[in-house]
């Protein structure tokens, strides 16, 4: 088997960006890879590893699977290692991933509206026990709803008590 590479050069200037255009108009790049390695779709100035921008309508990131097999599906993978360069077992309390929804604040800056965090709850074995923590934000401050790896569900805002309350149980208990 023979392999080859398609070399792509960004011109004669070292450190230049690579632009992929679908139009002959200036500044109409569809995809850009800037010299720092960030990839932009719909933007020529990506600030993240992958930055997708659309100025109108809905902006979807689609994961589609067409299959008659039930176990086939689209998936969003958030994977964490406890090491910067290789796969190392994660530890109790480590945040394994987040989904964050943002809007624009009254000062026209990006601000968190809500987030879902996945936090390891115990030692990793063949599977990693994980809590799912929901944080909707409001002017009164964030609320927290936690679904523990055991299936228990807790909230900091439900019922008439100052401590965290368990859903489906009559009592409240302190949560640290």
PyMOL commands that set and color helices and strands:
alter all, ss='L'
color gray80, all
select strands_A, chain A and resi 18-21+29-33+39-41+50-52+95-104+110-120+130-136+145-147+153-155+165-166
alter strands_A, ss='S'
color yellow, strands_A
deselect
rebuild
show_as cartoon
